[in-house]
């Protein structure tokens, strides 16, 4: 049931992420028909620069999906198996028109690493978990840009990516609070059983 809950949560977050209200220049009281995508070609980049110089503002939201995936991976890894995470991240790549599989693979590696460190993070305070999440978010961003550069694929705007990363790091404690209080996804205790009947 909790796996279905996470899938539903991911689809809801993805729905709101697809709305044309973020990572695009928006001028107040004016209709903006630019697609909500990262820079695709130099012409679009120049257009966005002109809009930015004319007083347009970027509306950027944190990546709630990966924040919830990290929080659930640390607390109850059996709720978010690798197959489920892979399917969700790959679907996100396809719908957001990112190079399919790259971001999904990096995010999956990060989640699986946090699962392996779950026992250590479970016995510590929130600080080490927050640091680990921050390191992995930065690593994903860096590796994604390196691979895109190697294969000569246009990269998202660095400033927008860094702002999104910072917002995701800042919002992570709120995501953990929502996960713990409202969703009941808490860190497993040593006496708990996982989904296959093994000790947590």
C-alpha positions in Angstrom: 0.0 0.0 0.0 2.8 2.4 0.9 4.4 1.8 -2.5 1.2 2.8 -4.1 1.0 5.9 -1.9 4.5 6.9 -3.1 3.6 6.3 -6.7 0.5 8.5 -6.3 2.6 11.2 -4.6 5.1 11.1 -7.4 2.4 11.4 -10.1 0.9 14.4 -8.2 4.3 16.1 -7.9 5.0 15.4 -11.5 1.7 16.9 -12.5 2.4 20.2 -10.7 6.0 20.1 -12.1 4.6 20.0 -15.6 2.5 23.2 -15.1 4.1 26.1 -16.9 4.9 28.1 -13.8 8.6 27.3 -13.1 12.1 27.6 -14.6 10.9 30.0 -17.2 10.9 33.8 -17.3 7.6 35.3 -16.3 6.8 39.0 -16.6 4.2 40.3 -14.2 0.7 40.9 -15.7 1.9 39.6 -19.1 1.1 36.3 -20.8 4.3 34.3 -21.4 4.1 31.5 -23.9 7.6 30.2 -23.6 7.8 26.4 -22.8 8.9 25.5 -19.3 12.1 23.8 -20.4 15.7 24.5 -19.8 17.7 26.2 -22.6 17.5 24.1 -25.8 19.3 26.2 -28.3 21.3 29.5 -28.4 18.4 31.4 -29.8 16.2 30.6 -26.9 19.0 31.5 -24.5 19.4 34.9 -26.1 15.6 35.5 -25.9 15.6 34.6 -22.2 18.6 36.9 -21.6 16.7 39.7 -23.2 13.6 39.0 -21.1 15.7 38.8 -18.0 17.3 42.2 -18.8 13.9 43.7 -19.3 12.7 42.9 -15.8 11.4 39.4 -16.2 11.7 37.1 -13.2 12.4 33.4 -13.0 10.0 31.3 -10.9 11.9 28.3 -9.7 10.6 25.5 -7.5 12.6 22.9 -5.6 12.7 19.3 -6.8 10.1 17.9 -4.4 10.2 14.5 -6.1 13.8 13.7 -5.4 13.5 15.2 -1.9 10.6 12.8 -1.1 12.5 9.9 -2.7 15.5 10.6 -0.5 13.5 11.0 2.6 11.6 7.7 2.0 14.8 5.9 1.0 16.4 6.8 4.3 13.4 6.0 6.5 11.7 3.0 4.9 13.7 1.7 1.9 11.3 -1.2 1.5 8.6 1.3 0.5 10.6 2.6 -2.4 12.2 -0.4 -4.2 14.7 0.2 -7.0 12.2 -0.8 -9.7 9.6 1.7 -8.6 12.2 4.5 -8.3 13.6 3.7 -11.7 10.2 3.7 -13.4 9.2 7.1 -11.7 12.5 8.8 -12.5 12.5 7.5 -16.1 8.9 8.7 -16.6 10.0 12.1 -15.2 12.9 12.2 -17.8 10.5 11.5 -20.6 7.8 13.9 -19.6 10.3 16.8 -18.9 12.1 16.1 -22.1 15.5 15.4 -20.5 18.0 13.0 -22.0 16.1 9.7 -21.0 17.9 7.6 -18.4 20.7 9.9 -17.3 19.0 11.8 -14.5 17.1 8.7 -13.6 20.3 6.6 -13.2 22.0 9.3 -11.1 19.0 9.7 -8.9 18.6 5.9 -8.5 22.3 5.6 -7.5 21.8 8.3 -4.9 18.7 6.7 -3.4 20.3 3.2 -3.3 23.4 4.7 -1.5 21.1 6.4 1.0 19.3 3.1 1.6 22.6 1.4 2.3 23.5 4.1 4.8 20.0 4.0 6.3 21.0 2.1 9.4 23.8 4.6 10.2 21.6 7.6 9.5 18.8 6.1 11.5 20.9 6.0 14.6 22.2 9.6 14.2 20.6 13.0 14.3 19.1 14.8 11.4 22.3 16.7 10.6 24.3 13.9 9.0 21.3 12.9 6.9 20.9 16.5 5.7 24.6 16.7 4.8 24.4 13.4 2.9 21.4 14.5 1.0 23.1 17.8 0.1 26.2 16.0 -1.1 24.2 13.7 -3.3 22.1 16.5 -4.8 25.3 18.4 -5.7 26.9 15.2 -7.1 23.9 14.5 -9.3 23.9 18.0 -10.6 27.7 17.9 -11.3 27.7 14.5 -12.9 24.7 15.3 -15.0 26.4 18.4 -16.5 29.7 16.5 -17.0 28.0 13.7 -19.0 25.9 16.2 -21.0 29.1 18.1 -21.9 30.9 14.9 -23.0 28.1 13.9 -25.3 27.7 17.5 -26.6 24.1 17.9 -25.4 22.9 21.4 -24.4 22.9 21.7 -20.6 20.3 23.5 -18.4 21.2 27.0 -17.3 23.7 26.7 -14.5 22.2 29.5 -12.4 18.8 28.0 -12.6 20.1 24.6 -11.7 22.0 26.0 -8.7 19.0 27.9 -7.4 16.9 24.7 -7.7 19.5 22.7 -5.9 19.7 25.3 -3.0 15.9 25.4 -2.7 15.7 21.6 -2.7 18.3 21.5 0.1 16.4 24.2 2.1 13.0 22.5 1.7 14.3 19.0 2.6 13.6 19.4 6.4 10.0 20.3 5.5 9.7 17.3 3.3 11.1 15.1 6.2 8.5 16.7 8.6 5.6 16.0 6.1 6.9 12.5 5.6 7.2 11.8 9.3 4.1 13.5 10.7 1.5 13.4 7.9 2.5 10.3 6.0 3.6 8.1 8.9 6.9 7.2 7.2 9.3 7.0 10.1 12.7 5.5 10.5 12.5 1.8 11.1 13.4 0.7 14.6 15.6 -2.4 15.1 12.5 -4.6 16.0 10.6 -3.6 12.9 10.0 -6.0 10.0 10.4 -5.0 6.3 8.1 -6.0 3.5 9.7 -9.4 3.1 9.6 -10.3 6.8 13.3 -9.5 7.6 14.5 -7.4 10.5 14.9 -3.7 9.7 
